[in-house]
Amino acid sequence: MENSQFQANKVDKPRDLSGQDLKQILKRIFKQIQIDHIQIVSAEIACYFFLTLLPILTSAISIYGLMMESEEVQYQLSAISPALPQQSQEILSGTLNDIASRSHSNLSWPLLLGLAISQLRGNRATITVFEGVNIAFNEINDNKLLKKYGITLSFTNGGILK
């Protein structure tokens, strides 16, 4: 067994590995996946991603409605309508026209609320990604709570601004 592991480390290309070496590698990979609970961490990241989508879309639609006039909204919607299902067209058209027809002061609260929620959920997703990386590299995060949130918020905001 030790000899086979030594040979696998000296191989330059994966196709040069023997069947026994590949079997050992796959066993170690699956064992490590079970130890690290990769499926759970992946599901958690996906969950936070989808929870973040709605507030981001709400904010984007509010910003769009602040910047566009109702006629412009209709023109742009007619350009993308063929790519959308009928129900999506109706919902999007009604929402955007409603936002575009409101006064700008009425839009500030939904916009701010949507941005705050999306940032908090986005930060939770970033924290989960950091936890996943720590798990993958067998690291323990010993940062204090404020430092941890400061670091992840800077990454979240960097991702938003990029």
OpenMM code with the backbone's topology and positions (N, CA, C; nanometers):
from openmm import Vec3, app, unit

residues = "MET GLU ASN SER GLN PHE GLN ALA ASN LYS VAL ASP LYS PRO ARG ASP LEU SER GLY GLN ASP LEU LYS GLN ILE LEU LYS ARG ILE PHE LYS GLN ILE GLN ILE ASP HIS ILE GLN ILE VAL SER ALA GLU ILE ALA CYS TYR PHE PHE LEU THR LEU LEU PRO ILE LEU THR SER ALA ILE SER ILE TYR GLY LEU MET MET GLU SER GLU GLU VAL GLN TYR GLN LEU SER ALA ILE SER PRO ALA LEU PRO GLN GLN SER GLN GLU ILE LEU SER GLY THR LEU ASN ASP ILE ALA SER ARG SER HIS SER ASN LEU SER TRP PRO LEU LEU LEU GLY LEU ALA ILE SER GLN LEU ARG GLY ASN ARG ALA THR ILE THR VAL PHE GLU GLY VAL ASN ILE ALA PHE ASN GLU ILE ASN ASP ASN LYS LEU LEU LYS LYS TYR GLY ILE THR LEU SER PHE THR ASN GLY GLY ILE LEU LYS".split()
positions = [
    Vec3(0.0831, -0.1186, 0.0000),
    Vec3(0.0000, 0.0000, 0.0000),
    Vec3(0.0875, 0.1249, 0.0000),
    Vec3(0.1872, 0.1290, 0.0835),
    Vec3(0.2784, 0.2430, 0.0905),
    Vec3(0.3501, 0.2606, -0.0428),
    Vec3(0.3890, 0.1491, -0.1052),
    Vec3(0.4588, 0.1540, -0.2323),
    Vec3(0.3697, 0.2146, -0.3407),
    Vec3(0.2426, 0.1768, -0.3430),
    Vec3(0.1491, 0.2287, -0.4424),
    Vec3(0.1269, 0.3776, -0.4225),
    Vec3(0.1178, 0.4217, -0.2967),
    Vec3(0.0985, 0.5630, -0.2681),
    Vec3(0.2222, 0.6405, -0.3145),
    Vec3(0.3392, 0.5854, -0.2950),
    Vec3(0.4626, 0.6498, -0.3385),
    Vec3(0.4648, 0.6633, -0.4906),
    Vec3(0.4211, 0.5594, -0.5616),
    Vec3(0.4188, 0.5637, -0.7068),
    Vec3(0.3184, 0.6677, -0.7565),
    Vec3(0.2051, 0.6816, -0.6909),
    Vec3(0.1045, 0.7783, -0.7340),
    Vec3(0.1575, 0.9207, -0.7215),
    Vec3(0.2429, 0.9459, -0.6240),
    Vec3(0.2990, 1.0800, -0.6073),
    Vec3(0.4024, 1.1127, -0.7148),
    Vec3(0.4622, 1.0112, -0.7760),
    Vec3(0.5643, 1.0333, -0.8778),
    Vec3(0.5077, 1.0390, -1.0197),
    Vec3(0.3808, 1.0162, -1.0374),
    Vec3(0.3192, 1.0134, -1.1695),
    Vec3(0.2987, 1.1562, -1.2190),
    Vec3(0.3326, 1.1811, -1.3470),
    Vec3(0.3180, 1.3142, -1.4048),
    Vec3(0.1784, 1.3390, -1.4612),
    Vec3(0.1149, 1.2363, -1.5130),
    Vec3(-0.0157, 1.2519, -1.5768),
    Vec3(-0.1149, 1.1533, -1.5158),
    Vec3(-0.2400, 1.1937, -1.5007),
    Vec3(-0.3398, 1.1026, -1.4422),
    Vec3(-0.3552, 0.9720, -1.5194),
    Vec3(-0.3360, 0.9753, -1.6495),
    Vec3(-0.3540, 0.8512, -1.7267),
    Vec3(-0.2447, 0.7483, -1.6977),
    Vec3(-0.1371, 0.7915, -1.6331),
    Vec3(-0.0287, 0.7003, -1.5980),
    Vec3(-0.0534, 0.6269, -1.4658),
    Vec3(-0.1608, 0.6626, -1.3957),
    Vec3(-0.1922, 0.5967, -1.2687),
    Vec3(-0.2448, 0.4555, -1.2960),
    Vec3(-0.2137, 0.3663, -1.2071),
    Vec3(-0.2660, 0.2303, -1.2197),
    Vec3(-0.4101, 0.2267, -1.1675),
    Vec3(-0.4795, 0.1219, -1.1947),
    Vec3(-0.6165, 0.1056, -1.1464),
    Vec3(-0.6230, 0.1066, -0.9946),
    Vec3(-0.5255, 0.0457, -0.9294),
    Vec3(-0.5200, 0.0429, -0.7834),
    Vec3(-0.4987, 0.1829, -0.7264),
    Vec3(-0.4130, 0.2625, -0.7929),
    Vec3(-0.3895, 0.4000, -0.7483),
    Vec3(-0.5174, 0.4833, -0.7598),
    Vec3(-0.5855, 0.4690, -0.8703),
    Vec3(-0.7109, 0.5424, -0.8892),
    Vec3(-0.8150, 0.5017, -0.7863),
    Vec3(-0.8202, 0.3738, -0.7564),
    Vec3(-0.9148, 0.3242, -0.6565),
    Vec3(-0.8853, 0.3852, -0.5197),
    Vec3(-0.7581, 0.3905, -0.4824),
    Vec3(-0.7188, 0.4503, -0.3543),
    Vec3(-0.7545, 0.5989, -0.3497),
    Vec3(-0.7275, 0.6677, -0.4583),
    Vec3(-0.7575, 0.8114, -0.4642),
    Vec3(-0.9072, 0.8345, -0.4489),
    Vec3(-0.9889, 0.7589, -0.5218),
    Vec3(-1.1345, 0.7747, -0.5135),
    Vec3(-1.1866, 0.7425, -0.3738),
    Vec3(-1.1307, 0.6399, -0.3098),
    Vec3(-1.1715, 0.6066, -0.1728),
    Vec3(-1.1432, 0.7231, -0.0790),
    Vec3(-1.0236, 0.7814, -0.0914),
    Vec3(-0.9881, 0.8949, -0.0050),
    Vec3(-1.0783, 1.0151, -0.0312),
    Vec3(-1.1100, 1.0387, -0.1571),
    Vec3(-1.1982, 1.1520, -0.1910),
    Vec3(-1.3352, 1.1320, -0.1279),
    Vec3(-1.3954, 1.0162, -0.1466),
    Vec3(-1.5291, 0.9916, -0.0918),
    Vec3(-1.5293, 0.9924, 0.0605),
    Vec3(-1.4234, 0.9414, 0.1215),
    Vec3(-1.4142, 0.9445, 0.2671),
    Vec3(-1.4074, 1.0890, 0.3165),
    Vec3(-1.3279, 1.1713, 0.2500),
    Vec3(-1.3140, 1.3110, 0.2903),
    Vec3(-1.4439, 1.3882, 0.2664),
    Vec3(-1.5160, 1.3580, 0.1605),
    Vec3(-1.6455, 1.4223, 0.1350),
    Vec3(-1.7423, 1.3917, 0.2484),
    Vec3(-1.7432, 1.2671, 0.2958),
    Vec3(-1.8307, 1.2302, 0.4069),
    Vec3(-1.7881, 1.2980, 0.5362),
    Vec3(-1.6601, 1.3056, 0.5607),
    Vec3(-1.6110, 1.3688, 0.6835),
    Vec3(-1.6442, 1.5177, 0.6843),
    Vec3(-1.6273, 1.5838, 0.5704),
    Vec3(-1.6455, 1.7294, 0.5617),
    Vec3(-1.7905, 1.7721, 0.5411),
    Vec3(-1.8797, 1.6774, 0.5168),
    Vec3(-2.0213, 1.7086, 0.4934),
    Vec3(-2.0389, 1.8080, 0.3782),
    Vec3(-1.9725, 1.7812, 0.2691),
    Vec3(-1.9723, 1.8709, 0.1535),
    Vec3(-2.1139, 1.8934, 0.1001),
    Vec3(-2.1970, 1.7897, 0.0977),
    Vec3(-2.3325, 1.8045, 0.0453),
    Vec3(-2.4127, 1.9051, 0.1275),
    Vec3(-2.3970, 1.9006, 0.2590),
    Vec3(-2.4721, 1.9911, 0.3457),
    Vec3(-2.4253, 2.1345, 0.3261),
    Vec3(-2.2957, 2.1543, 0.3206),
    Vec3(-2.2425, 2.2889, 0.3005),
    Vec3(-2.2842, 2.3424, 0.1639),
    Vec3(-2.2797, 2.2591, 0.0612),
    Vec3(-2.3213, 2.3005, -0.0732),
    Vec3(-2.4687, 2.3381, -0.0756),
    Vec3(-2.5514, 2.2590, -0.0099),
    Vec3(-2.6943, 2.2891, -0.0041),
    Vec3(-2.7206, 2.4192, 0.0700),
    Vec3(-2.6450, 2.4443, 0.1752),
    Vec3(-2.6612, 2.5675, 0.2514),
    Vec3(-2.6232, 2.6892, 0.1668),
    Vec3(-2.5157, 2.6795, 0.0923),
    Vec3(-2.4751, 2.7896, 0.0037),
    Vec3(-2.5821, 2.8145, -0.1011),
    Vec3(-2.6345, 2.7080, -0.1618),
    Vec3(-2.7396, 2.7237, -0.2629),
    Vec3(-2.8646, 2.7854, -0.2030),
    Vec3(-2.8999, 2.7450, -0.0817),
    Vec3(-3.0185, 2.7995, -0.0152),
    Vec3(-3.0044, 2.9493, 0.0061),
    Vec3(-2.8909, 2.9930, 0.0596),
    Vec3(-2.8708, 3.1360, 0.0813),
    Vec3(-2.8654, 3.2131, -0.0499),
    Vec3(-2.8114, 3.1510, -0.1528),
    Vec3(-2.8087, 3.2157, -0.2844),
    Vec3(-2.9506, 3.2438, -0.3320),
    Vec3(-3.0375, 3.1431, -0.3237),
    Vec3(-3.1743, 3.1624, -0.3708),
    Vec3(-3.2534, 3.2563, -0.2802),
    Vec3(-3.2256, 3.2560, -0.1507),
    Vec3(-3.2914, 3.3507, -0.0608),
    Vec3(-3.2472, 3.4940, -0.0872),
    Vec3(-3.1294, 3.5109, -0.1434),
    Vec3(-3.0770, 3.6435, -0.1731),
    Vec3(-3.1314, 3.6974, -0.3049),
    Vec3(-3.1751, 3.6106, -0.3943),
    Vec3(-3.2193, 3.6547, -0.5269),
    Vec3(-3.3382, 3.7502, -0.5234),
    Vec3(-3.4419, 3.7196, -0.4470),
    Vec3(-3.5624, 3.8022, -0.4483),
    Vec3(-3.5353, 3.9450, -0.4016),
    Vec3(-3.4668, 3.9673, -0.2893),
    Vec3(-3.4374, 4.1064, -0.2515),
    Vec3(-3.3491, 4.1782, -0.3532),
    Vec3(-3.2564, 4.1059, -0.4160),
    Vec3(-3.1722, 4.1688, -0.5179),
    Vec3(-3.2583, 4.2107, -0.6368),
    Vec3(-3.3482, 4.1231, -0.6798),
    Vec3(-3.4365, 4.1580, -0.7913),
    Vec3(-3.5278, 4.2748, -0.7553),
    Vec3(-3.5781, 4.2759, -0.6318),
    Vec3(-3.6623, 4.3867, -0.5867),
    Vec3(-3.5845, 4.5182, -0.5912),
    Vec3(-3.4630, 4.5160, -0.5444),
    Vec3(-3.3795, 4.6362, -0.5470),
    Vec3(-3.3496, 4.6789, -0.6903),
    Vec3(-3.3153, 4.5831, -0.7746),
    Vec3(-3.2836, 4.6157, -0.9138),
    Vec3(-3.4050, 4.6749, -0.9852),
    Vec3(-3.5219, 4.6172, -0.9616),
    Vec3(-3.6432, 4.6690, -1.0243),
    Vec3(-3.6754, 4.8084, -0.9712),
    Vec3(-3.6535, 4.8317, -0.8418),
    Vec3(-3.6779, 4.9643, -0.7852),
    Vec3(-3.5823, 5.0679, -0.8437),
    Vec3(-3.4563, 5.0316, -0.8576),
    Vec3(-3.3585, 5.1233, -0.9176),
    Vec3(-3.3960, 5.1506, -1.0627),
    Vec3(-3.4333, 5.0468, -1.1347),
    Vec3(-3.4750, 5.0610, -1.2742),
    Vec3(-3.5963, 5.1536, -1.2842),
    Vec3(-3.6930, 5.1323, -1.1949),
    Vec3(-3.8130, 5.2160, -1.1961),
    Vec3(-3.7840, 5.3616, -1.1621),
    Vec3(-3.6837, 5.3851, -1.0790),
    Vec3(-3.6448, 5.5223, -1.0468),
    Vec3(-3.5842, 5.5936, -1.1670),
    Vec3(-3.5151, 5.5191, -1.2509),
    Vec3(-3.4403, 5.5807, -1.3605),
    Vec3(-3.5185, 5.5893, -1.4912),
    Vec3(-3.6236, 5.5108, -1.5085),
    Vec3(-3.6926, 5.5028, -1.6371),
    Vec3(-3.8333, 5.5626, -1.6300),
    Vec3(-3.8779, 5.6118, -1.7435),
    Vec3(-4.0150, 5.6582, -1.7586),
    Vec3(-4.1005, 5.5410, -1.8051),
    Vec3(-4.2302, 5.5524, -1.7872),
    Vec3(-4.3225, 5.4438, -1.8200),
    Vec3(-4.3142, 5.4021, -1.9668),
    Vec3(-4.2983, 5.4982, -2.0568),
    Vec3(-4.2899, 5.4669, -2.2007),
    Vec3(-4.1630, 5.3867, -2.2323),
    Vec3(-4.0535, 5.4239, -2.1675),
    Vec3(-3.9289, 5.3526, -2.1876),
    Vec3(-3.9387, 5.2096, -2.1365),
    Vec3(-4.0073, 5.1924, -2.0235),
    Vec3(-4.0284, 5.0596, -1.9667),
    Vec3(-4.1036, 4.9724, -2.0663),
    Vec3(-4.2106, 5.0256, -2.1238),
    Vec3(-4.2899, 4.9486, -2.2205),
    Vec3(-4.2070, 4.9112, -2.3427),
    Vec3(-4.1266, 5.0040, -2.3907),
    Vec3(-4.0439, 4.9773, -2.5082),
    Vec3(-3.9438, 4.8651, -2.4791),
    Vec3(-3.8765, 4.8721, -2.3646),
    Vec3(-3.7771, 4.7702, -2.3313),
    Vec3(-3.8420, 4.6358, -2.3006),
    Vec3(-3.9599, 4.6394, -2.2387),
    Vec3(-4.0312, 4.5135, -2.2129),
    Vec3(-4.0734, 4.4458, -2.3423),
    Vec3(-4.1132, 4.5245, -2.4426),
    Vec3(-4.1539, 4.4649, -2.5699),
    Vec3(-4.0355, 4.3961, -2.6380),
    Vec3(-3.9146, 4.4425, -2.6095),
    Vec3(-3.7957, 4.3802, -2.6682),
    Vec3(-3.7649, 4.2445, -2.6059),
    Vec3(-3.7905, 4.2294, -2.4737),
    Vec3(-3.7568, 4.1025, -2.4087),
    Vec3(-3.8764, 4.0102, -2.3913),
    Vec3(-3.9958, 4.0591, -2.4211),
    Vec3(-4.1175, 3.9792, -2.4010),
    Vec3(-4.1175, 3.8445, -2.4720),
    Vec3(-4.0687, 3.8347, -2.5957),
    Vec3(-4.0716, 3.7033, -2.6614),
    Vec3(-3.9932, 3.5946, -2.5869),
    Vec3(-3.8970, 3.6341, -2.5047),
    Vec3(-3.8152, 3.5359, -2.4328),
    Vec3(-3.8771, 3.4937, -2.3002),
    Vec3(-3.9845, 3.5615, -2.2575),
    Vec3(-4.0451, 3.5332, -2.1274),
    Vec3(-4.1771, 3.4584, -2.1425),
    Vec3(-4.2106, 3.3750, -2.0454),
    Vec3(-4.3436, 3.3146, -2.0441),
    Vec3(-4.4505, 3.4234, -2.0235),
    Vec3(-4.5719, 3.3978, -2.0659),
    Vec3(-4.6805, 3.4968, -2.0609),
    Vec3(-4.7022, 3.5494, -1.9185),
    Vec3(-4.7072, 3.4608, -1.8197),
    Vec3(-4.7301, 3.5046, -1.6819),
    Vec3(-4.6160, 3.5938, -1.6313),
    Vec3(-4.4947, 3.5620, -1.6681),
    Vec3(-4.3808, 3.6447, -1.6281),
    Vec3(-4.3887, 3.7820, -1.6925),
    Vec3(-4.4316, 3.7868, -1.8182),
    Vec3(-4.4476, 3.9148, -1.8870),
    Vec3(-4.5473, 4.0030, -1.8133),
    Vec3(-4.6597, 3.9436, -1.7749),
    Vec3(-4.7643, 4.0210, -1.7075),
    Vec3(-4.7175, 4.0723, -1.5714),
    Vec3(-4.6525, 3.9864, -1.4948),
    Vec3(-4.6045, 4.0262, -1.3620),
    Vec3(-4.4988, 4.1351, -1.3746),
    Vec3(-4.4013, 4.1141, -1.4616),
    Vec3(-4.2934, 4.2108, -1.4777),
    Vec3(-4.3447, 4.3433, -1.5314),
    Vec3(-4.4324, 4.3367, -1.6301),
    Vec3(-4.4880, 4.4592, -1.6875),
    Vec3(-4.5664, 4.5375, -1.5839),
    Vec3(-4.6532, 4.4709, -1.5098),
    Vec3(-4.7330, 4.5385, -1.4075),
    Vec3(-4.6469, 4.5999, -1.2984),
    Vec3(-4.5473, 4.5242, -1.2535),
    Vec3(-4.4597, 4.5731, -1.1463),
    Vec3(-4.3780, 4.6927, -1.1927),
    Vec3(-4.3148, 4.6813, -1.3088),
    Vec3(-4.2314, 4.7913, -1.3571),
    Vec3(-4.3133, 4.9163, -1.3878),
    Vec3(-4.4311, 4.8997, -1.4470),
    Vec3(-4.5162, 5.0163, -1.4750),
    Vec3(-4.5628, 5.0818, -1.3458),
    Vec3(-4.5944, 5.0007, -1.2460),
    Vec3(-4.6353, 5.0554, -1.1163),
    Vec3(-4.5221, 5.1353, -1.0534),
    Vec3(-4.4024, 5.0797, -1.0569),
    Vec3(-4.2870, 5.1485, -0.9991),
    Vec3(-4.2551, 5.2767, -1.0767),
    Vec3(-4.2577, 5.2695, -1.2094),
    Vec3(-4.2240, 5.3861, -1.2914),
    Vec3(-4.3258, 5.4983, -1.2742),
    Vec3(-4.4504, 5.4641, -1.2410),
    Vec3(-4.5531, 5.5670, -1.2265),
    Vec3(-4.5555, 5.6285, -1.0869),
    Vec3(-4.4916, 5.5679, -0.9888),
    Vec3(-4.4881, 5.6215, -0.8523),
    Vec3(-4.3933, 5.7398, -0.8439),
    Vec3(-4.4123, 5.8184, -0.7384),
    Vec3(-4.3160, 5.9251, -0.7138),
    Vec3(-4.1881, 5.8624, -0.6585),
    Vec3(-4.0780, 5.9281, -0.6823),
    Vec3(-3.9495, 5.8723, -0.6418),
    Vec3(-3.9350, 5.8594, -0.4913),
    Vec3(-4.0018, 5.9430, -0.4144),
    Vec3(-3.9903, 5.9340, -0.2685),
    Vec3(-4.0569, 5.8075, -0.2150),
    Vec3(-4.1605, 5.7575, -0.2848),
    Vec3(-4.2271, 5.6344, -0.2414),
    Vec3(-4.1424, 5.5105, -0.2675),
    Vec3(-4.0437, 5.5225, -0.3536),
    Vec3(-3.9617, 5.4058, -0.3885),
    Vec3(-3.8420, 5.3884, -0.2964),
    Vec3(-3.8089, 5.4892, -0.2194),
    Vec3(-3.6863, 5.4807, -0.1407),
    Vec3(-3.6929, 5.3730, -0.0332),
    Vec3(-3.8079, 5.3555, 0.0333),
    Vec3(-3.8175, 5.2538, 0.1389),
    Vec3(-3.8082, 5.1123, 0.0853),
    Vec3(-3.8825, 5.0752, -0.0210),
    Vec3(-3.8640, 4.9386, -0.0730),
    Vec3(-3.7217, 4.9143, -0.1235),
    Vec3(-3.6635, 5.0185, -0.1822),
    Vec3(-3.5275, 5.0042, -0.2320),
    Vec3(-3.4293, 4.9821, -0.1176),
    Vec3(-3.4374, 5.0648, -0.0148),
    Vec3(-3.3468, 5.0508, 0.0996),
    Vec3(-3.3682, 4.9190, 0.1727),
    Vec3(-3.4939, 4.8807, 0.1905),
    Vec3(-3.5231, 4.7543, 0.2572),
    Vec3(-3.4707, 4.6360, 0.1756),
    Vec3(-3.4936, 4.6392, 0.0451),
    Vec3(-3.4446, 4.5321, -0.0417),
    Vec3(-3.2932, 4.5227, -0.0405),
    Vec3(-3.2267, 4.6388, -0.0429),
    Vec3(-3.0798, 4.6386, -0.0385),
    Vec3(-3.0274, 4.5853, 0.0938),
    Vec3(-3.0923, 4.6249, 0.2039),
    Vec3(-3.0485, 4.5771, 0.3359),
    Vec3(-3.0668, 4.4262, 0.3489),
    Vec3(-3.1827, 4.3768, 0.3073),
    Vec3(-3.2086, 4.2326, 0.3165),
    Vec3(-3.1129, 4.1548, 0.2269),
    Vec3(-3.0930, 4.2035, 0.1051),
    Vec3(-3.0043, 4.1304, 0.0141),
    Vec3(-2.8603, 4.1316, 0.0653),
    Vec3(-2.8184, 4.2420, 0.1299),
    Vec3(-2.6835, 4.2439, 0.1839),
    Vec3(-2.6691, 4.1472, 0.3016),
    Vec3(-2.7672, 4.1429, 0.3890),
    Vec3(-2.7599, 4.0513, 0.5034),
    Vec3(-2.7613, 3.9058, 0.4580),
    Vec3(-2.8497, 3.8744, 0.3644),
    Vec3(-2.8543, 3.7350, 0.3153),
    Vec3(-2.7305, 3.7021, 0.2337),
    Vec3(-2.6850, 3.7987, 0.1562),
    Vec3(-2.5619, 3.7770, 0.0804),
    Vec3(-2.4436, 3.7541, 0.1725),
    Vec3(-2.4405, 3.8285, 0.2834),
    Vec3(-2.3333, 3.8096, 0.3800),
    Vec3(-2.3417, 3.6718, 0.4442),
    Vec3(-2.4615, 3.6245, 0.4705),
    Vec3(-2.4767, 3.4903, 0.5273),
    Vec3(-2.4245, 3.3858, 0.4285),
    Vec3(-2.4505, 3.4068, 0.3001),
    Vec3(-2.3979, 3.3153, 0.1988),
    Vec3(-2.2454, 3.3211, 0.1957),
    Vec3(-2.1890, 3.4403, 0.2101),
    Vec3(-2.0435, 3.4551, 0.2122),
    Vec3(-1.9838, 3.3847, 0.3336),
    Vec3(-2.0483, 3.3986, 0.4484),
    Vec3(-2.0020, 3.3288, 0.5691),
    Vec3(-2.0013, 3.1784, 0.5449),
    Vec3(-2.1045, 3.1284, 0.4799),
    Vec3(-2.1136, 2.9849, 0.4522),
    Vec3(-2.0037, 2.9407, 0.3568),
    Vec3(-1.9730, 3.0227, 0.2567),
    Vec3(-1.8633, 2.9897, 0.1651),
    Vec3(-1.7315, 2.9842, 0.2429),
    Vec3(-1.7096, 3.0819, 0.3311),
    Vec3(-1.5881, 3.0808, 0.4133),
    Vec3(-1.5819, 2.9553, 0.4993),
    Vec3(-1.6957, 2.9162, 0.5582),
    Vec3(-1.6990, 2.7950, 0.6389),
    Vec3(-1.6669, 2.6727, 0.5542),
    Vec3(-1.7190, 2.6703, 0.4322),
    Vec3(-1.6895, 2.5593, 0.3423),
    Vec3(-1.5419, 2.5503, 0.3082),
    Vec3(-1.4793, 2.6654, 0.2846),
    Vec3(-1.3357, 2.6668, 0.2560),
    Vec3(-1.2573, 2.6211, 0.3784),
    Vec3(-1.2985, 2.6666, 0.4957),
    Vec3(-1.2313, 2.6218, 0.6187),
    Vec3(-1.2435, 2.4709, 0.6364),
    Vec3(-1.3602, 2.4170, 0.6069),
    Vec3(-1.3794, 2.2722, 0.6164),
    Vec3(-1.2894, 2.1999, 0.5175),
    Vec3(-1.2857, 2.2495, 0.3936),
    Vec3(-1.2061, 2.1838, 0.2892),
    Vec3(-1.0575, 2.1819, 0.3238),
    Vec3(-1.0093, 2.2874, 0.3897),
    Vec3(-0.8674, 2.2955, 0.4230),
    Vec3(-0.8379, 2.2605, 0.5689),
    Vec3(-0.9375, 2.2034, 0.6372),
    Vec3(-0.9227, 2.1618, 0.7771),
    Vec3(-0.8713, 2.2759, 0.8659),
    Vec3(-0.9266, 2.3932, 0.8444),
    Vec3(-0.8905, 2.5109, 0.9240),
    Vec3(-1.0004, 2.5397, 1.0249),
    Vec3(-0.9639, 2.6023, 1.1346),
    Vec3(-1.0603, 2.6442, 1.2353),
    Vec3(-1.0600, 2.7962, 1.2373),
    Vec3(-1.1773, 2.8560, 1.2217),
    Vec3(-1.1894, 3.0016, 1.2231),
    Vec3(-1.1970, 3.0478, 1.3678),
    Vec3(-1.0885, 3.1074, 1.4152),
    Vec3(-1.0864, 3.1539, 1.5534),
    Vec3(-1.1019, 3.3056, 1.5628),
    Vec3(-1.1521, 3.3689, 1.4553),
    Vec3(-1.1770, 3.5131, 1.4576),
    Vec3(-1.2931, 3.5451, 1.5506),
    Vec3(-1.2850, 3.6595, 1.6130),
    Vec3(-1.3960, 3.7077, 1.6957),
    Vec3(-1.5125, 3.7430, 1.6039),
    Vec3(-1.6319, 3.7501, 1.6609),
    Vec3(-1.7541, 3.7709, 1.5841),
    Vec3(-1.7485, 3.8972, 1.4988),
    Vec3(-1.7079, 4.0093, 1.5559),
    Vec3(-1.7036, 4.1347, 1.4805),
    Vec3(-1.6021, 4.1288, 1.3664),
    Vec3(-1.4872, 4.0687, 1.3918),
    Vec3(-1.3867, 4.0562, 1.2866),
    Vec3(-1.4374, 3.9647, 1.1746),
    Vec3(-1.5019, 3.8549, 1.2140),
    Vec3(-1.5572, 3.7609, 1.1165),
    Vec3(-1.6586, 3.8312, 1.0259),
    Vec3(-1.7514, 3.9066, 1.0879),
    Vec3(-1.8512, 3.9779, 1.0088),
    Vec3(-1.7889, 4.0904, 0.9272),
    Vec3(-1.6867, 4.1557, 0.9802),
    Vec3(-1.6189, 4.2608, 0.9051),
    Vec3(-1.5537, 4.2068, 0.7791),
    Vec3(-1.4867, 4.0934, 0.7934),
    Vec3(-1.4210, 4.0313, 0.6778),
    Vec3(-1.5239, 3.9870, 0.5748),
    Vec3(-1.6278, 3.9171, 0.6198),
    Vec3(-1.7262, 3.8661, 0.5234),
    Vec3(-1.8080, 3.9789, 0.4610),
    Vec3(-1.8375, 4.0836, 0.5377),
    Vec3(-1.9092, 4.1977, 0.4787),
    Vec3(-1.8247, 4.2672, 0.3724),
    Vec3(-1.6941, 4.2742, 0.3947),
    Vec3(-1.6090, 4.3361, 0.2925),
    Vec3(-1.6086, 4.2520, 0.1647),
    Vec3(-1.6081, 4.1204, 0.1779),
    Vec3(-1.6164, 4.0344, 0.0596),
    Vec3(-1.7539, 4.0458, -0.0065),
    Vec3(-1.8604, 4.0495, 0.0740),
    Vec3(-1.9951, 4.0624, 0.0193),
    Vec3(-2.0085, 4.1935, -0.0571),
    Vec3(-1.9654, 4.3037, 0.0031),
    Vec3(-1.9757, 4.4330, -0.0634),
    Vec3(-1.8860, 4.4386, -0.1871),
    Vec3(-1.7706, 4.3758, -0.1798),
    Vec3(-1.6851, 4.3685, -0.2970),
    Vec3(-1.7519, 4.2928, -0.4113),
    Vec3(-1.8235, 4.1860, -0.3764),
    Vec3(-1.8970, 4.1103, -0.4784),
    Vec3(-2.0125, 4.1894, -0.5361),
    Vec3(-2.0799, 4.2678, -0.4518),
    Vec3(-2.1920, 4.3495, -0.4986),
    Vec3(-2.1416, 4.4596, -0.5911),
    Vec3(-2.0311, 4.5249, -0.5532),
    Vec3(-1.9800, 4.6381, -0.6301),
    Vec3(-1.9084, 4.5956, -0.7571),
    Vec3(-1.8599, 4.4731, -0.7606),
    Vec3(-1.7894, 4.4260, -0.8798),
    Vec3(-1.8862, 4.4143, -0.9906),
] * unit.nanometer
topology = app.Topology()
chain = topology.addChain("A")
for resn in residues:
    res = topology.addResidue(resn, chain)
    for name in ("N", "CA", "C"):
        topology.addAtom(name, app.Element.getBySymbol(name[0]), res)
